[in-house]
């Protein structure tokens, strides 16, 4: 299927049919809805604007606690810059083997593309990460200047590490040398020039996010906070931006 990128702001790869499906209804999340991650927002905005201005930008890995706003921030970036020539293509981890061909189809186009890989983690033995590594910076062909990878993950190093691998580390002439297995696993995450860490929020931070969602709430704010805390605790203490959003959906009028 041919996409009119002047009218389409985002697309998602559908592997069974082997094509990019235009996204008609894009998540409308904005920067004002993302509370407590100001440094991460500023860093990704700066990187994205450099990308759009053609002055050098990095592939970005947003890693850390679940529900902390990593994916929401990437979607908010699209909403902020889609009218300035930014486009986004979402590719699932299992479909990364197709990534070189997807990039080939857009590398000569006049717009700027972010390939979005959400919840990017690999298990030992998976081969699809090699296609990603090649596109990032591991091919005889230079990466296209109009394509960046923005990925989210709960793991900083994307691949699992074992105790046995850590025991391969050795000290040589005062310098720490990693084992071959660890070097191979770190080679993927090292290709992301921008690392943004997301940490769990405390109760104060969680309630600040709740207050942001309930900005116009006229009722008892203390009772609202107690209900929000109870909501998080019955979910195993998962106080996060995601939990605050789910609480808002359940309790807002």
C-alpha positions, 0 to 999 in steps of 0.5 A, spaced: 500 500 500 502 506 497 502 512 503 501 519 502 505 522 507 503 529 506 496 527 509 499 521 513 503 522 520 504 515 522 503 508 520 504 501 523 507 495 520 503 489 519 507 483 518 501 478 516 500 483 510 507 485 509 505 493 508 505 499 512 498 501 515 496 508 515 494 510 522 488 515 522 486 516 529 493 518 533 493 518 540 492 525 542 497 526 548 500 532 549 506 534 553 502 538 558 499 531 560 506 528 562 508 530 569 515 529 573 519 527 567 521 534 565 528 533 564 527 527 559 522 531 555 527 537 554 532 532 552 528 529 547 525 535 544 532 538 543 534 531 540 528 531 535 529 539 533 536 538 531 533 532 527 528 536 524 533 542 522 538 537 519 544 539 524 545 532 527 541 528 532 541 521 536 537 515 536 534 515 543 533 509 548 528 511 553 529 505 558 526 504 566 520 503 570 514 501 567 508 506 566 513 511 567 511 515 561 516 513 556 511 511 550 507 517 552 513 521 551 514 519 544 507 519 542 507 526 544 513 528 540 509 526 534 503 530 536 508 536 537 512 536 531 507 532 525 506 539 522 513 540 522 515 534 517 515 529 522 512 522 521 512 516 525 513 508 523 511 503 529 515 497 528 514 491 533 520 487 536 518 481 532 518 484 525 525 488 526 527 483 521 523 487 516 526 494 518 532 494 513 527 494 507 522 499 511 528 504 511 529 503 504 523 505 502 523 512 506 530 514 506 530 518 499 523 521 501 523 529 503 520 528 510 523 526 517 521 519 520 522 516 527 521 509 527 518 507 534 520 500 537 516 500 543 517 495 549 524 493 546 527 487 549 530 481 546 531 474 549 538 470 548 538 467 541 534 472 538 536 474 531 532 480 530 536 485 534 541 484 528 537 487 523 536 493 528 543 493 530 545 494 522 540 500 521 542 503 527 550 503 525 552 497 523 552 497 515 557 498 510 551 503 508 551 510 512 544 511 516 539 515 512 539 522 515 532 522 515 531 516 519 532 515 527 530 510 531 526 511 538 525 505 542 523 504 549 525 498 554 524 496 561 532 494 560 538 499 559 542 493 555 536 490 552 539 483 552 539 479 558 545 478 562 547 472 566 552 471 572 556 467 568 557 472 563 559 477 569 564 473 571 568 473 564 570 481 566 577 481 568 582 486 570 588 487 565 593 493 567 588 496 571 583 497 566 576 493 566 575 488 560 568 486 559 567 478 556 566 477 549 559 475 551 557 482 554 561 486 549 556 483 544 550 485 548 552 492 550 554 493 542 546 494 541 544 499 546 551 503 545 548 504 538 543 509 541 547 516 542 541 518 547 539 514 553 534 517 557 532 514 564 525 513 567 525 512 575 519 510 579 515 515 582 514 516 590 507 517 592 508 525 592 510 524 584 504 520 583 499 524 586 502 530 582 500 526 576 493 525 579 492 532 580 494 534 573 489 529 570 484 532 575 485 539 574 478 542 574 476 537 580 471 541 584 470 536 590 474 533 596 481 533 593 484 529 600 478 524 598 480 524 591 488 522 593 486 517 598 482 514 592 488 514 588 492 511 593 487 505 594 487 504 587 494 504 586 495 499 592 490 494 590 494 494 584 500 491 587 503 498 589 504 500 582 504 508 583 506 510 576 503 515 570 500 509 567 496 508 574 494 515 575 491 515 568 487 509 569 485 512 575 482 518 572 479 514 566 475 510 572 473 516 576 472 522 572 465 524 570 
